[in-house]
C-alpha cells in the first residue's frame, strides 16, 4: 500500500493537448505512475514550495512537459498479447524485444498516442518508470532502457510508428537479462515488476543534424570521494556537454563540488586534464534516418566531436582554451588552442548561477524525499537579447549513506593482512563473510579484451548469486563504463552479487574516477564498498597472496578463488579510507 500511495498521485488525465494544453504533467490510463514519474510529481510540488527562482537570475527551472502511460496499460498489453511466458523465460533479449515489437498496444492507448504525435514535432524521450524503481533503498538506476526519437519526420504516421516502437522497447526492457539479474539481487521476483512509461520532451537545441543540450548534469547531495577542501555533505556535481548518456553510461564528466564550483578537480598536469577530459558528446540524430533497428537504445542517437560542437557554436559557454605560451587555461573559446570542456564560463565567470541553483535543487529534493539524493538535469541556452539558461529537472533518486562509525588506523592499511588498501574508497561500514574473490588477471589484461572479460564476469556472477555467495570483485579501469577502452563495460546486473568492488589502474589504463554514472548509484544503493587503487600511488593489492590461493574457476582472463575463511572489509566513510583484510594465517590456509 505504501508503494501504491506513492505512485497513485494527483495527475491530470491526458487531454490530447499534452504539449500544447495548460497541463504540463498528465497521465494516460488509471493505473500507477511508477517510481520515476512519482519522483517528478513530488518534485513538481517541491519546486513550488521550496525553490525561490528569483535567487537565480537568468535561469528558468522547469520539469519538461511529459505524459505517463500508467501500469494498467502495461498489464493489458502483456495479457492481451500473451507475453508473460516468454518474458519470464531465459530467452535472449533480442528475442523478447522482437516479440514485443510484433505485439499490439491497447486500442485506447493507440488513439491517445496518435493525437499526441500529431501536435509534437520535437525530439521525445521515452523513459521507464517501473514500480520497483520507487523502492527507497533499491532504485533501479539505468537498469531499464530509455529511447530518444527525433520525431521530425513530415509524415505523422511515421512519427507515430516510431513512438510506438520506442514504447514497446521500454516495455520489453522490463524482462531483459540485466533487469532480471538486478531484480533477483534485490530479493524481489520478476513477477513483482510492472512498467509505466514516460513520454517527455528532450531539453536541448537543434544544431544542423543534431539536437542536444548545452549542459547535462548529475548531482549528489553527498560525495563519497574527497577532493579539494569540499566536505562530503557538500555533495558533488558532474557536468558534460550533450545528452546525459556521456555521464551516466560512460562516466565521463567534469566533477566539482557545487559549494566550490570554481575549484578544479585534482590533476597532475594540464596534459593529463586535457587527455582525460570530454572529447565527444551524444546527440539526437535529426539528419538522415539510420538503419532500422527498433530494439537498439541508440538507434536515433549519434556521437559528435568537440570540433562538431565548436562548429555548432555549442562550446562558447562550456569550454576553456589552453594557451601553451602561458601554460594556462582561459575560459571561453575566443582564442585558438586545445579546448577543455570544464564549464568555466558558467562556473568561473558566473554567466549563470548554475551551481547555486543545483545546491537549492538538492536541498529541495532532500526535503521532499527526506533522504540524501541524486538528481539529473539538462540545461540549454535560449538565445536572444538576454540569453537565459533553461534548466530541465529530469529525475530524483534517494541515496543510501551509512552512519556507522568505523575507525581505521594507519597500521591497518599497511599491515601484512591487508589484501587491498586505499585512501580513495566509496562507502562506509564493515562487511564480513566474503569467502569468494573474483579478479581480472593483471598479467593478461588488455583493454581490447574488456567486453570478453565482462561476459566472463557475468557468468560467474550468475553462479555466485544462485549459490548466495557474495564476493569481492577486482578489475581495471572504470567499472560500468560503456567505453571498453576506459574500463570493463559490465552492467550492474552482471556484477550485482559483489559486496566490495575494486577499481585498479595499470600503466595502460590509468583513468580518473567516475562519480556520475548509474553504475555508481547502484553501488551506493546496495551499500557496496568501492575501492580505487591507483597504479604507482598510495594503496595496494596483494596480488601474490591472491595468486597463491587455489582456483575454484579460472580462464585466461579471470580467476575465481574460494577461501577457507572469509575476508573482512572495513571502510571509514569520514576519511574515505578502506581495507580488505585476509583471515589470520592459521585460519585462511586452503
N, C-alpha and C positions, 0 to 999 in steps of 0.2 A: 504493500500500500504506500510506503514511503516513496518508492520509485514512481508509482503512478501519480502521486500528488506533485512530484517534481517535474513531471513531463506533461501532465494534462493541465496546462495553464490556460490563461485567458488569451486566446489567439483568435482574431477575427477570421471568419471564413473567407476563403478565396472568392473574389467577386468578378473575376475575369478582366479586371483592370489593375492587376497586382503591381505593375511597374509604371502605371500612369494614374492610378487612383489615389485616394487620400491615405489609405493604409500602406505602411511600408513593410509590414510583417504579417503574413496571412498563412492559412493552412488549408490544404485540400484533404478532405476526409475527417472523420470524427474520432480517430484513434489517438495514439500517443505521439509526441513530437521527438522523443529520443533525447539523448544527453547533450549533443552539440547544440541543437536548437533550443533546448530548455536553458542552457547556459547563456545563450544570446538573449533569450527572453528576460532572464534575470538581469543581465547587464543593460538591457534597454531601460529598465526601471532604475537601475543603479546609476546610470549616467545622468538621468533626470534628477535623481535625489542627491547625489554626492559630488557631481562634477560642476565646477564653475568655469564655463567656457570662456568667460571674459579674461581669465588669467592667462590665456594662450592666444595672444593676438596673431591673426593671420592663419590660424589652424581651425578647420571645421572638423569636428569629431562626429562620426556617424556610424551606425550599423547599416551596411549596404543592404538595399532592398532585397527581400527574399520571400519565398513561399516554401512551406514544408509539406511534403507528401507524408501523411501520418502512417503509422504502422498498420492500421486497419486495411489499407490498400495493399500493403506488402503481404499480409496474411491471405487476402483474397487472390492475389497474383500467384502465390505459392500453391494454394489449394486448387484453384481453377485449372492450373496447368500441371497438377500432379508432380511437383518438383521436389518434394521433401525427400523422397527415397534417394534420388540421385545426389541432391545437395548434401546429405549427411553421409554419403559414401566416401570412399577414398579415391574417387575419380580425379584425374588431373584437373588443374584449374582451367585449362583451355576447354576441356570437355564440358565442364559445368558452365563456363561463360557462354559457349556456343548454344547450349540448351536453353539458357535464359534468353538469349537473343531471339531464338525461334518461338518463344512463348508470347502470349498476348496479354497486354495490360487490361485492367478492368475498363469497361466502356465509358463510365462517367469520368474516369481519370483522363482518358484519351481526349474527351471533349474539352476539359479544362486546359490541358496542355496545348491543344490546338489553338484555343483562344489566347493563351499566354504568348505563344510564339509569334502570333501574327502582329503583336504590338511591340515586340522587343527585337532590336537589330544589333545589339552589342554583345560582347562575349559573356558567357554564363559559366559559372562553376557549379557542377553537380556533385554534392558532398554527402557523405554518410552522416547519419545521426542515429546510431543504434541505441537500444535500451541499455545495454551494458556499458556504453560509453558514459553513462550517467553515474556509474559506481564511483563513489568518492575516492576509494583507495586503489582502484584499478582502471583509471581512464585509458581507453584504447587509442593511444596516440599513434597515428599513422598505420594502424592495423588494417583498416578498410580503405578502399580506393576512392579517389576524387578524380573526376574527369572534367576538363575545361573544353568548351566548344566555342569556335569563333562566332557562330550564329550570324554570319554576314552574307549568306547566300541569298540572291534575289528571290528565289522561289521559296515561299513559306512552307511548302510541303517538304522540301529538302531540310530546312531548318527543323521542322517538326520531327522528321525521321532521325536526325542526329541527336535531338534531345531525348527521344525515346530510347535510342541505343545507349546513351550515357546513363540513363536511369536504370536500365536493365543490367548494365555493367556494375554499377554500385550495388544493386541487389545481389548479383552473383558473388561479389567480393565478400559477402557475409559468410560464404561457405568455402572460400579459398583455403589452401593448406595452412598458410601462415595464421590466418584468423582462427582456424581450429586449434592449432598449437597454442596460441595465446589463450584461448578460452579454457583449454584444459589446464594451463598453468595457473589460471585464476580459480580453479576448482569449480567453475561453472560447467554446464553441459551445453553443447551446441544448440540443443532444443530450447534453451533459455533465451536465445537471442532473437530479436526482431529488428527490422531495419526501417527507419524513416529516412527520407531523402530531402536534402535542402537544395533548392534551385536559387542561386544568388548571383547578382551582378558581380562582375570582376572589376576590382578597383584598378584603374590604370588609364593610359592614353594610347592612342594608335600612333605608331611611328612607321610609316610606309607599310610593310607587310608584317609588322609585329605589333602586338599590344601588350603592354606591361606597365607596372607601377615604377615610380622613381625609387621608392623605398619599400622593402619588405622587412618586417621585424618580428622577432620573438623576444619577449622579456619575461624575466622571473623575478619575483619579489624576494627570493633568497638565492644567493650564489654559493655553490658548493666549492668553487675554486677561489683562491686568494690571488689577487693581483693589485699592484699599486697599494694605495692606502685604504682601499674600499673595505668596508665591513660586510660580512655575509648577509646581514639583514638589509643592506642597501641594494641588493639584487644585481642582476646582470642584464645587459641589453645587447642583442645580436642583430646586426643590420646587414642587408645585402641589396644590391641593385636587381630589379626584375622581380619575377614571381618568387614566393617564399620557398619553393622547392629547393632552391640553392641552399637554404639554411637547414630545413627540416629533413631533407633526404641526403644531401651531400655534406652537411656540416661545415660549409664554407661561409664565413661571416666576419664582420668587424665587431669585436666584442669589447664593450666598455661598461663601466658602472654608470647607471642612469643618474647617480648622485655626483659623479665626477666625469662628465661626458667629454671633457677636453683632454683627459689623460689617456695617452695611447696605451694599448696592451704592451706587456714586456716583449722586447725583441733584442737580438744580439747586434743586428746591423740593419741599415736601410735595405741592403740587398736581400736579407732574409725576409724583411717585411714585404718587399715587392714580390719575391718568389712565392710567398705563401698567401698573398692577397687574392682577392677575387679576380679571375681572368675571363669568366664567361657568365652569361645570365640566361635564365629561362623566360620565354615569352609565349603568348598565344599566337599561333600561325594564322595570319589574316590573308596570306597570299594564295599561291596555287594549292589546290587540295592535295593532301598527302595520299599515300597508298591506303586503301581501305583496310582498316584494322580496328573494328569496334571493340575488341577485347584487349586493347592496349591502352594503358592510362595516358601515355604520351602521344597518342595518335595526332592530336592537334596542337602539340607543343613543339617549339623549336628553340635551339640554343643560338645565342649570338655572342660575339666577341666584344671586348671593350672598344675596339675600333668601330664596330657597328653601333654601339651605344653613343660614341662620340659623334659619329655621322648623324645620329638621330637627335643630337643636342641633349642627350639624357645624362651626360657626365657633369654638366655645369654645376649642379647643386650637390653632387655626391662624391666628387673626386678631388684629389690633390695631385700636384705635379712635382716630381723630383728634379731639383736643379743640381746637376753633377758638379758645377763650379763651386757652389756654396755647400754642397752635400746636405741640403735641407729640403724639406717638403713645404711647398707653398699651396695654400688652399685654392681650389679652383683649377681651371684649365686655360688660363689666359696666356700661358707661355708654353713653348714646346718642351717635351720631355716625357719620361715614363709616367704613366698615370697609376695612382693608387686609389682604390675605392675605400675611402676612410670617412666619408661624410663630413669632412672638415668644414665646408661652407655652412652646414646646418649645425654641427656640434661645436665647432670652434668659433665661427664667425656669427653664430646665432641668427642666421637668416630666418629661422622659425624656432620657437622654443619647444622642439620635439622632445628633448629629454625631460623637461618639466612636465609636459603632457603625459609622457609614459609613466612618470612617477605617480601622477594623480590617477591614471587609469589603473595602475597596480593597486593603489590604495583603495580605490572604489571597488575593485574586483575582490580584494581581501575582505572588505566589509560585507559585500554581497554573499560570498561563499563561506565566510568565517573560516578561512584557511589560507595558507601560503599558496600562491597561484602562479601559473604561467599563462601568458596571453600571446596571441598572434594578431598582427595587423598589417595593413598595407597603406601606403600613402602616395599620392601623386600631386604634382604641381599643376594647378589650374591657372594657365597663363592669362594675362590681362594687364590693364594698367596697374593694378595692385595684386600681383600674384599671391594666391593663397594655397595652402597645403591642405588637401582633403585627406583626412586620416580615417580609413575604414577599419573598425574593430571587427575582427573575424572570428575569434574564438577565445574562450577562457577555460582553464582546467585547474582543478586543485592539485597541489603537490603534497608529497609526504616528506616531512622533515622530523627526524627522530630527536627527542630531547634528552636521550640518555647521556650520562657523563662518563667518558672513557679517558682514563689517564694513561699516557704513554711516555715513558722516559726515553732519553736518547739511547740508552743501552738496549732498549727493546728493539730498536731498528738496526742495530749493528751486531747483535749477539749471534751466536752460532745457530740458534734455532730459527732465525729469520729467513724464511724461504723467499718472501717478497717484502720489500720495504720501500716506502715512497713518502715524499713530502708534498705530493700533489694527489690527493685522494678525495673522491666524491663520496659522501655518505657519512654515517655516524652509527656507532654501536658495535656490538660483539656478535659474531656469527660462529657457531660451533657445529660439529658433526659433519664436516666436509671430508669425506674419505676418498673422493674421486677428484682427479686433476686431468683436465683435457688441455693440451697445449700444442701450439704450432711449432714445428721443429725449426729452430733458428738456422741451423746449418743448411737447411734445404729451402729456406724461404726466398721466394721471388715474387715481385708484385704481379707479374703476369699470371701467376697461379692462384691469386686470391679468390676468383669465382669457384675454382675447384675446391679450395680449402673451405669455403662457405658451405658447399654441398656436403662435404665430409662431416663438418661440424653439425649440420642439421640432422644427419643420420644418427650421430652419436647422441645428440640432444634428445631425439625421439626415444631412443632406447633408455636413457637415464631417467627421463621423465616418467616413462612407463614403469620403471623399477622404483620410482620415488626416491631417487638418489640425487640430491643437489650436489653441485660440483664447483670447483674453481676452474676458470677459463683464462688462458693466457694466449695472446696473439700480438700482431704487429700492425701499427698504423691505427687509423680511426675505425673503431668498430661501428658498423651500421652505415658507413658511407656508401652511397650508390656509385661512387667513382672508385673502381678497383685499384687505381694507381695511388689512392690516398689511404687505403686500408682494406680490411676484409669486408666485402659487401653482404654480410649476414644480416637478415632482418631480425627483428626482436623475437618473432616466433621461432626462429631457427636456433636460438640460444637461450630461450626463456627459462630453462631449468638451472642456469648458473646462479649461484648466490654471491659470488665475487668474480669480478672480471678485471683482467689486467691488460692495459694498452701499453705495449712496449714499443720502443723505437730502435731502428737499426740505421747504419750509415746510408743505406739505400732507401729507407722510408723513415724520415725524421720530420714528421709534420706536427703542427701545433694542435693543441687540444681543441675539441669541438664542444661548444656549450649549447648550441641551438637546435639540435636535431630531435626528432620524435623518438629516436633510439634512446637518447639521454633521458627524456621524460619518463619513459617506461622503466628505465633503470631506477630512477628516484621513486617511482610509484611502487615498485616491487621491493624497495629498500635493499637493492643490490649495491655492494661496495664496489667502487670503480677506481682502480689504481692506474696511475700513469708513471711509467719508469722510463726516463729519457736516456738514450744512448749517450754515454760519456759524461753524464751529470750525476747528481746525487740520487740515491736509490739503487736497488739492485735486485736481481733474480738469481737464485742459486741453481743454475742450470745443471751443474754437476750432480747435485742431490736428486733432481728430477730424473736425470738420465740413468741414475743408479737404481731407480725403482723398477721392478719388473713390469712389463707392459701387459695390460689387460687386452688392449687392442692397439694396433698401430699400422700406419701406412707410410708411404714416403714423405707425406706432408704433415700428418697429425699423429700425436701419440696420446693414449689414454692410460693412466696408471691408477691402480686402486690400492689404497693404503690399509695396513692392518689397524692403525689407529688414526683418528681424524685430525685434520688441521683446525686451527683456531684463527679467526680473522678479527683484528681489533682496529677500529678507525676512530680517531678523535676528530669530530667534525669542527671543533673550535679552532684547531690548528691546521686542519687539512692533512694530517699525517696518519699513516696506517701501516700495519704489518700483518703478514700471514706467517703464523708460527707452525713449525713442524712439531710433531709429538716428540717427547724425550726419546733418546736413543734406545732405551730399553723397552719402550712401548711401540716404536714405529718400525721395528725390524720386520720386513716382509716375511 
